[in-house]
Amino acid sequence: MAALRWREMEEGLLLVGERGRRWKEIGEEVKRLGYIAAPTVAVTLIILLARDCLIDYGRPFRGTRSFQRRHSHFSCWDHWLQFSCMIRGAVAMDISMWLNVAMLEWIWTMQVAKVRERLCEEEESLFGDRAHETIKFKIS
């Protein structure tokens, strides 16, 4: 039974042929670009949070006695986490969402351009002079 399923799958792949392989290549390119985008977004967020943390530690009123009296049970880190985390988290989420959307739009634009280019090449090889008519029909 498993051998029969395997044979059917192989025949299906053969039926899909060259176009199926091209779509597989496009899928692999999208995955590769996604693997590049995720660490970029993560590093950007880490840099933003580290910058905010350094700004927090450098504020001059932290060393004053009134601040120490009011917040004597907090360390600087606790204060940063409890009072600033929600605001910074919201900003970081906005930035990360913007970066993700921008990256996805860029990936989509690149992939659509590649697909159009490949369709043009394929149609020109198949239809010659009439290729532009079929491409307009397929894309629109």
GUTIZA-202321 format. One record per residue: residue number from 1; x negated, y negated, z negated of N, C-alpha, C, O in turn. Coordinates in steps of 0.05 Angstrom, whole numbers, plus 5000, padded with zeros to 4 digits. Layout:
N
+-----+------+------+------+------+------+------+------+------+------+------+------+------+
| num |   nu |   nv |   nw |  cau |  cav |  caw |   cu |   cv |   cw |   ou |   ov |   ow |
+-----+------+------+------+------+------+------+------+------+------+------+------+------+
| NUM |    X |    Y |    Z |    X |    Y |    Z |    X |    Y |    Z |    X |    Y |    Z |
...
+-----+------+------+------+------+------+------+------+------+------+------+------+------+
END
This chain:
140
+-----+------+------+------+------+------+------+------+------+------+------+------+------+
| num |   nu |   nv |   nw |  cau |  cav |  caw |   cu |   cv |   cw |   ou |   ov |   ow |
+-----+------+------+------+------+------+------+------+------+------+------+------+------+
|   1 | 4983 | 5024 | 5000 | 5000 | 5000 | 5000 | 4983 | 4975 | 5000 | 4988 | 4956 | 5015 |
|   2 | 4962 | 4975 | 4983 | 4944 | 4952 | 4981 | 4929 | 4948 | 5008 | 4925 | 4925 | 5017 |
|   3 | 4922 | 4970 | 5021 | 4908 | 4968 | 5046 | 4926 | 4956 | 5067 | 4917 | 4940 | 5084 |
|   4 | 4952 | 4964 | 5067 | 4971 | 4953 | 5086 | 4975 | 4923 | 5082 | 4975 | 4907 | 5101 |
|   5 | 4977 | 4915 | 5056 | 4979 | 4886 | 5051 | 4954 | 4871 | 5060 | 4956 | 4849 | 5072 |
|   6 | 4931 | 4883 | 5055 | 4906 | 4870 | 5063 | 4905 | 4867 | 5094 | 4897 | 4846 | 5104 |
|   7 | 4914 | 4888 | 5108 | 4914 | 4886 | 5138 | 4934 | 4865 | 5147 | 4927 | 4850 | 5166 |
|   8 | 4957 | 4863 | 5135 | 4977 | 4843 | 5142 | 4965 | 4815 | 5138 | 4969 | 4797 | 5154 |
|   9 | 4951 | 4812 | 5115 | 4939 | 4786 | 5109 | 4918 | 4779 | 5130 | 4916 | 4756 | 5139 |
|  10 | 4901 | 4799 | 5137 | 4881 | 4794 | 5158 | 4893 | 4786 | 5184 | 4884 | 4768 | 5198 |
|  11 | 4915 | 4801 | 5192 | 4928 | 4794 | 5217 | 4941 | 4766 | 5216 | 4940 | 4752 | 5236 |
|  12 | 4952 | 4759 | 5193 | 4963 | 4732 | 5190 | 4941 | 4711 | 5193 | 4946 | 4690 | 5205 |
|  13 | 4918 | 4716 | 5181 | 4896 | 4697 | 5184 | 4887 | 4695 | 5213 | 4880 | 4674 | 5223 |
|  14 | 4887 | 4718 | 5227 | 4880 | 4717 | 5255 | 4900 | 4702 | 5271 | 4893 | 4687 | 5290 |
|  15 | 4926 | 4705 | 5264 | 4946 | 4689 | 5278 | 4943 | 4659 | 5274 | 4947 | 4643 | 5292 |
|  16 | 4936 | 4652 | 5249 | 4932 | 4624 | 5244 | 4909 | 4613 | 5260 | 4910 | 4592 | 5271 |
|  17 | 4888 | 4629 | 5261 | 4865 | 4623 | 5279 | 4849 | 4599 | 5271 | 4846 | 4592 | 5248 |
|  18 | 4840 | 4585 | 5292 | 4822 | 4562 | 5289 | 4835 | 4540 | 5273 | 4822 | 4527 | 5256 |
|  19 | 4860 | 4534 | 5278 | 4874 | 4512 | 5264 | 4874 | 4517 | 5234 | 4870 | 4499 | 5218 |
|  20 | 4879 | 4542 | 5226 | 4880 | 4549 | 5198 | 4853 | 4545 | 5185 | 4851 | 4536 | 5162 |
|  21 | 4832 | 4552 | 5199 | 4805 | 4548 | 5188 | 4799 | 4518 | 5185 | 4786 | 4510 | 5166 |
|  22 | 4808 | 4502 | 5204 | 4804 | 4474 | 5202 | 4818 | 4462 | 5178 | 4807 | 4445 | 5163 |
|  23 | 4843 | 4471 | 5173 | 4857 | 4461 | 5150 | 4844 | 4470 | 5124 | 4844 | 4455 | 5104 |
|  24 | 4832 | 4494 | 5124 | 4818 | 4503 | 5101 | 4793 | 4485 | 5096 | 4788 | 4478 | 5073 |
|  25 | 4779 | 4478 | 5117 | 4756 | 4460 | 5114 | 4765 | 4433 | 5103 | 4752 | 4422 | 5085 |
|  26 | 4788 | 4423 | 5112 | 4798 | 4398 | 5102 | 4804 | 4400 | 5072 | 4798 | 4382 | 5056 |
|  27 | 4817 | 4423 | 5064 | 4822 | 4427 | 5036 | 4797 | 4428 | 5019 | 4797 | 4418 | 4997 |
|  28 | 4776 | 4440 | 5029 | 4751 | 4442 | 5015 | 4738 | 4414 | 5012 | 4727 | 4407 | 4992 |
|  29 | 4741 | 4397 | 5033 | 4731 | 4370 | 5031 | 4745 | 4354 | 5010 | 4733 | 4339 | 4995 |
|  30 | 4772 | 4357 | 5009 | 4788 | 4343 | 4989 | 4779 | 4352 | 4961 | 4776 | 4335 | 4943 |
|  31 | 4775 | 4378 | 4957 | 4766 | 4388 | 4931 | 4739 | 4376 | 4924 | 4734 | 4368 | 4901 |
|  32 | 4721 | 4375 | 4943 | 4694 | 4365 | 4938 | 4696 | 4335 | 4930 | 4682 | 4327 | 4911 |
|  33 | 4712 | 4320 | 4944 | 4715 | 4292 | 4937 | 4728 | 4288 | 4910 | 4721 | 4270 | 4895 |
|  34 | 4746 | 4306 | 4902 | 4758 | 4306 | 4876 | 4738 | 4311 | 4854 | 4739 | 4298 | 4833 |
|  35 | 4719 | 4330 | 4859 | 4698 | 4335 | 4840 | 4680 | 4311 | 4836 | 4668 | 4307 | 4815 |
|  36 | 4677 | 4295 | 4857 | 4660 | 4271 | 4855 | 4676 | 4249 | 4840 | 4664 | 4235 | 4824 |
|  37 | 4702 | 4247 | 4845 | 4718 | 4226 | 4833 | 4721 | 4229 | 4803 | 4720 | 4209 | 4789 |
|  38 | 4726 | 4253 | 4793 | 4731 | 4257 | 4765 | 4708 | 4248 | 4747 | 4713 | 4233 | 4728 |
|  39 | 4683 | 4256 | 4752 | 4661 | 4246 | 4735 | 4657 | 4216 | 4738 | 4649 | 4203 | 4718 |
|  40 | 4663 | 4204 | 4761 | 4660 | 4175 | 4764 | 4679 | 4161 | 4746 | 4671 | 4142 | 4732 |
|  41 | 4704 | 4170 | 4745 | 4724 | 4157 | 4727 | 4716 | 4161 | 4698 | 4718 | 4142 | 4682 |
|  42 | 4707 | 4185 | 4691 | 4699 | 4190 | 4663 | 4676 | 4173 | 4655 | 4676 | 4161 | 4633 |
|  43 | 4655 | 4170 | 4671 | 4632 | 4153 | 4665 | 4641 | 4124 | 4662 | 4631 | 4110 | 4644 |
|  44 | 4658 | 4115 | 4679 | 4668 | 4087 | 4678 | 4682 | 4082 | 4651 | 4677 | 4062 | 4638 |
|  45 | 4699 | 4101 | 4642 | 4713 | 4097 | 4617 | 4694 | 4098 | 4593 | 4697 | 4082 | 4575 |
|  46 | 4674 | 4115 | 4594 | 4654 | 4117 | 4573 | 4639 | 4090 | 4571 | 4634 | 4080 | 4549 |
|  47 | 4631 | 4079 | 4594 | 4617 | 4054 | 4594 | 4634 | 4032 | 4582 | 4625 | 4016 | 4566 |
|  48 | 4660 | 4031 | 4590 | 4678 | 4010 | 4579 | 4681 | 4013 | 4549 | 4680 | 3993 | 4535 |
|  49 | 4685 | 4037 | 4539 | 4689 | 4041 | 4510 | 4663 | 4035 | 4495 | 4664 | 4023 | 4474 |
|  50 | 4640 | 4042 | 4506 | 4615 | 4036 | 4493 | 4610 | 4006 | 4492 | 4601 | 3996 | 4472 |
|  51 | 4617 | 3992 | 4513 | 4614 | 3963 | 4514 | 4632 | 3950 | 4492 | 4623 | 3933 | 4478 |
|  52 | 4657 | 3959 | 4490 | 4675 | 3949 | 4470 | 4665 | 3954 | 4442 | 4667 | 3937 | 4424 |
|  53 | 4654 | 3978 | 4438 | 4643 | 3985 | 4412 | 4620 | 3967 | 4404 | 4618 | 3958 | 4382 |
|  54 | 4602 | 3962 | 4423 | 4580 | 3944 | 4418 | 4589 | 3916 | 4412 | 4578 | 3902 | 4395 |
|  55 | 4610 | 3907 | 4427 | 4620 | 3880 | 4421 | 4632 | 3879 | 4393 | 4628 | 3859 | 4379 |
|  56 | 4646 | 3900 | 4385 | 4657 | 3902 | 4358 | 4635 | 3900 | 4336 | 4638 | 3884 | 4317 |
|  57 | 4614 | 3915 | 4340 | 4593 | 3916 | 4320 | 4578 | 3889 | 4318 | 4566 | 3882 | 4298 |
|  58 | 4578 | 3874 | 4340 | 4563 | 3850 | 4341 | 4578 | 3825 | 4331 | 4566 | 3803 | 4331 |
|  59 | 4603 | 3827 | 4322 | 4618 | 3804 | 4314 | 4607 | 3793 | 4288 | 4601 | 3808 | 4270 |
|  60 | 4604 | 3766 | 4286 | 4591 | 3755 | 4262 | 4607 | 3757 | 4236 | 4595 | 3758 | 4215 |
|  61 | 4634 | 3757 | 4238 | 4650 | 3757 | 4213 | 4649 | 3784 | 4199 | 4658 | 3786 | 4176 |
|  62 | 4637 | 3804 | 4211 | 4636 | 3831 | 4198 | 4619 | 3830 | 4173 | 4625 | 3845 | 4154 |
|  63 | 4600 | 3813 | 4172 | 4582 | 3813 | 4149 | 4592 | 3795 | 4126 | 4580 | 3794 | 4105 |
|  64 | 4614 | 3780 | 4130 | 4623 | 3762 | 4109 | 4636 | 3777 | 4086 | 4646 | 3799 | 4090 |
|  65 | 4636 | 3764 | 4063 | 4647 | 3778 | 4039 | 4677 | 3781 | 4040 | 4687 | 3801 | 4031 |
|  66 | 4691 | 3762 | 4052 | 4720 | 3765 | 4054 | 4728 | 3789 | 4071 | 4747 | 3803 | 4065 |
|  67 | 4713 | 3793 | 4092 | 4719 | 3817 | 4109 | 4712 | 3842 | 4093 | 4728 | 3862 | 4094 |
|  68 | 4690 | 3842 | 4079 | 4682 | 3866 | 4064 | 4702 | 3872 | 4042 | 4708 | 3895 | 4036 |
|  69 | 4713 | 3851 | 4029 | 4733 | 3855 | 4008 | 4759 | 3867 | 4019 | 4770 | 3886 | 4008 |
|  70 | 4768 | 3856 | 4041 | 4793 | 3866 | 4053 | 4790 | 3894 | 4064 | 4809 | 3910 | 4063 |
|  71 | 4767 | 3901 | 4074 | 4763 | 3926 | 4088 | 4741 | 3943 | 4076 | 4725 | 3956 | 4090 |
|  72 | 4739 | 3942 | 4050 | 4716 | 3956 | 4037 | 4718 | 3986 | 4040 | 4698 | 4000 | 4040 |
|  73 | 4743 | 3997 | 4043 | 4745 | 4026 | 4046 | 4742 | 4035 | 4074 | 4742 | 4059 | 4080 |
|  74 | 4738 | 4016 | 4093 | 4734 | 4024 | 4121 | 4704 | 4021 | 4128 | 4691 | 4001 | 4121 |
|  75 | 4694 | 4040 | 4143 | 4668 | 4035 | 4156 | 4674 | 4020 | 4182 | 4697 | 4017 | 4189 |
|  76 | 4654 | 4011 | 4194 | 4657 | 3997 | 4220 | 4671 | 4015 | 4240 | 4688 | 4006 | 4255 |
|  77 | 4663 | 4040 | 4240 | 4674 | 4059 | 4260 | 4704 | 4063 | 4254 | 4720 | 4064 | 4273 |
|  78 | 4711 | 4067 | 4229 | 4739 | 4071 | 4222 | 4756 | 4047 | 4230 | 4778 | 4049 | 4241 |
|  79 | 4745 | 4023 | 4225 | 4759 | 3999 | 4232 | 4764 | 3998 | 4262 | 4785 | 3992 | 4272 |
|  80 | 4743 | 4004 | 4277 | 4745 | 4004 | 4306 | 4766 | 4023 | 4315 | 4782 | 4017 | 4333 |
|  81 | 4766 | 4047 | 4304 | 4785 | 4068 | 4313 | 4814 | 4060 | 4306 | 4831 | 4062 | 4322 |
|  82 | 4818 | 4050 | 4281 | 4845 | 4046 | 4272 | 4858 | 4020 | 4283 | 4882 | 4020 | 4290 |
|  83 | 4843 | 3999 | 4286 | 4855 | 3974 | 4294 | 4852 | 3968 | 4324 | 4868 | 3953 | 4335 |
|  84 | 4833 | 3980 | 4337 | 4828 | 3973 | 4365 | 4834 | 3995 | 4384 | 4835 | 3991 | 4408 |
|  85 | 4838 | 4019 | 4374 | 4840 | 4042 | 4392 | 4864 | 4040 | 4410 | 4863 | 4047 | 4434 |
|  86 | 4887 | 4031 | 4399 | 4911 | 4030 | 4416 | 4908 | 4010 | 4438 | 4916 | 4016 | 4461 |
|  87 | 4897 | 3987 | 4432 | 4894 | 3966 | 4453 | 4874 | 3976 | 4474 | 4879 | 3974 | 4498 |
|  88 | 4851 | 3986 | 4464 | 4831 | 3995 | 4483 | 4840 | 4019 | 4499 | 4834 | 4022 | 4522 |
|  89 | 4855 | 4036 | 4485 | 4866 | 4060 | 4499 | 4884 | 4052 | 4522 | 4883 | 4063 | 4544 |
|  90 | 4901 | 4032 | 4516 | 4919 | 4022 | 4537 | 4904 | 4010 | 4561 | 4910 | 4015 | 4584 |
|  91 | 4883 | 3994 | 4554 | 4867 | 3982 | 4576 | 4853 | 4004 | 4591 | 4852 | 4003 | 4616 |
|  92 | 4841 | 4023 | 4576 | 4826 | 4045 | 4590 | 4845 | 4061 | 4607 | 4837 | 4069 | 4629 |
|  93 | 4869 | 4066 | 4598 | 4888 | 4082 | 4614 | 4896 | 4066 | 4639 | 4898 | 4078 | 4661 |
|  94 | 4900 | 4040 | 4636 | 4907 | 4024 | 4660 | 4884 | 4025 | 4680 | 4888 | 4029 | 4704 |
|  95 | 4859 | 4022 | 4670 | 4836 | 4023 | 4688 | 4833 | 4050 | 4701 | 4828 | 4052 | 4725 |
|  96 | 4836 | 4071 | 4684 | 4832 | 4098 | 4696 | 4854 | 4105 | 4716 | 4849 | 4117 | 4736 |
|  97 | 4879 | 4096 | 4710 | 4901 | 4101 | 4729 | 4895 | 4086 | 4755 | 4900 | 4096 | 4777 |
|  98 | 4886 | 4061 | 4752 | 4880 | 4045 | 4776 | 4858 | 4058 | 4792 | 4860 | 4060 | 4817 |
|  99 | 4837 | 4068 | 4778 | 4815 | 4081 | 4792 | 4824 | 4107 | 4805 | 4817 | 4113 | 4828 |
| 100 | 4841 | 4122 | 4791 | 4851 | 4147 | 4803 | 4868 | 4142 | 4827 | 4865 | 4156 | 4848 |
| 101 | 4885 | 4122 | 4826 | 4903 | 4116 | 4849 | 4886 | 4106 | 4872 | 4890 | 4114 | 4895 |
| 102 | 4866 | 4089 | 4866 | 4849 | 4078 | 4888 | 4833 | 4101 | 4900 | 4830 | 4103 | 4925 |
| 103 | 4823 | 4119 | 4884 | 4807 | 4142 | 4894 | 4825 | 4160 | 4911 | 4817 | 4170 | 4932 |
| 104 | 4849 | 4166 | 4901 | 4867 | 4183 | 4916 | 4875 | 4170 | 4943 | 4877 | 4184 | 4963 |
| 105 | 4880 | 4144 | 4943 | 4887 | 4130 | 4968 | 4863 | 4132 | 4987 | 4867 | 4136 | 5011 |
| 106 | 4839 | 4129 | 4977 | 4815 | 4130 | 4994 | 4812 | 4158 | 5005 | 4807 | 4161 | 5029 |
| 107 | 4816 | 4179 | 4988 | 4814 | 4206 | 4998 | 4835 | 4212 | 5019 | 4829 | 4224 | 5040 |
| 108 | 4860 | 4203 | 5013 | 4882 | 4207 | 5032 | 4876 | 4194 | 5059 | 4880 | 4206 | 5080 |
| 109 | 4866 | 4169 | 5058 | 4860 | 4154 | 5083 | 4838 | 4169 | 5099 | 4840 | 4172 | 5123 |
| 110 | 4817 | 4178 | 5084 | 4796 | 4192 | 5098 | 4806 | 4218 | 5111 | 4798 | 4224 | 5133 |
| 111 | 4822 | 4232 | 5096 | 4832 | 4258 | 5106 | 4851 | 4254 | 5130 | 4850 | 4269 | 5149 |
| 112 | 4868 | 4234 | 5128 | 4886 | 4228 | 5151 | 4870 | 4221 | 5175 | 4876 | 4229 | 5198 |
| 113 | 4849 | 4204 | 5172 | 4832 | 4197 | 5194 | 4818 | 4221 | 5206 | 4817 | 4224 | 5231 |
| 114 | 4809 | 4239 | 5189 | 4795 | 4263 | 5199 | 4815 | 4281 | 5214 | 4809 | 4293 | 5235 |
| 115 | 4839 | 4284 | 5203 | 4859 | 4301 | 5216 | 4867 | 4289 | 5243 | 4869 | 4304 | 5262 |
| 116 | 4870 | 4263 | 5244 | 4877 | 4250 | 5270 | 4855 | 4255 | 5290 | 4860 | 4260 | 5313 |
| 117 | 4830 | 4251 | 5281 | 4807 | 4255 | 5298 | 4806 | 4284 | 5309 | 4802 | 4289 | 5333 |
| 118 | 4811 | 4303 | 5291 | 4810 | 4331 | 5299 | 4834 | 4337 | 5318 | 4830 | 4353 | 5337 |
| 119 | 4857 | 4326 | 5312 | 4880 | 4330 | 5330 | 4874 | 4319 | 5358 | 4880 | 4332 | 5378 |
| 120 | 4861 | 4295 | 5359 | 4855 | 4283 | 5385 | 4836 | 4302 | 5400 | 4840 | 4307 | 5424 |
| 121 | 4815 | 4311 | 5387 | 4796 | 4329 | 5400 | 4809 | 4354 | 5410 | 4805 | 4363 | 5432 |
| 122 | 4826 | 4366 | 5393 | 4840 | 4390 | 5400 | 4859 | 4386 | 5424 | 4859 | 4402 | 5443 |
| 123 | 4874 | 4365 | 5423 | 4894 | 4360 | 5444 | 4880 | 4353 | 5470 | 4889 | 4361 | 5492 |
| 124 | 4857 | 4338 | 5469 | 4843 | 4332 | 5493 | 4831 | 4357 | 5506 | 4831 | 4359 | 5530 |
| 125 | 4822 | 4375 | 5489 | 4811 | 4400 | 5500 | 4833 | 4417 | 5512 | 4828 | 4432 | 5532 |
| 126 | 4857 | 4415 | 5501 | 4879 | 4432 | 5512 | 4894 | 4419 | 5535 | 4900 | 4432 | 5555 |
| 127 | 4899 | 4393 | 5533 | 4917 | 4380 | 5552 | 4904 | 4360 | 5571 | 4916 | 4352 | 5591 |
| 128 | 4879 | 4353 | 5565 | 4865 | 4335 | 5583 | 4876 | 4307 | 5583 | 4876 | 4294 | 5562 |
| 129 | 4886 | 4297 | 5606 | 4896 | 4270 | 5608 | 4922 | 4265 | 5593 | 4927 | 4242 | 5584 |
| 130 | 4938 | 4285 | 5590 | 4964 | 4281 | 5576 | 4961 | 4282 | 5546 | 4981 | 4282 | 5532 |
| 131 | 4937 | 4284 | 5535 | 4933 | 4288 | 5507 | 4945 | 4266 | 5490 | 4956 | 4271 | 5469 |
| 132 | 4942 | 4241 | 5499 | 4951 | 4218 | 5483 | 4981 | 4218 | 5478 | 4990 | 4210 | 5457 |
| 133 | 4996 | 4228 | 5498 | 5025 | 4230 | 5495 | 5032 | 4249 | 5473 | 5050 | 4244 | 5456 |
| 134 | 5019 | 4273 | 5472 | 5026 | 4293 | 5452 | 5017 | 4284 | 5424 | 5030 | 4290 | 5404 |
| 135 | 4995 | 4270 | 5423 | 4985 | 4261 | 5397 | 5004 | 4240 | 5385 | 5010 | 4241 | 5361 |
| 136 | 5014 | 4221 | 5401 | 5033 | 4202 | 5391 | 5058 | 4216 | 5380 | 5068 | 4208 | 5359 |
| 137 | 5067 | 4236 | 5394 | 5090 | 4251 | 5385 | 5085 | 4265 | 5359 | 5102 | 4265 | 5341 |
| 138 | 5061 | 4278 | 5356 | 5055 | 4293 | 5331 | 5051 | 4275 | 5307 | 5060 | 4282 | 5285 |
| 139 | 5038 | 4253 | 5311 | 5031 | 4235 | 5288 | 5056 | 4220 | 5279 | 5060 | 4217 | 5255 |
| 140 | 5072 | 4210 | 5297 | 5096 | 4195 | 5289 | 5118 | 4214 | 5283 | 5140 | 4205 | 5276 |
+-----+------+------+------+------+------+------+------+------+------+------+------+------+
END
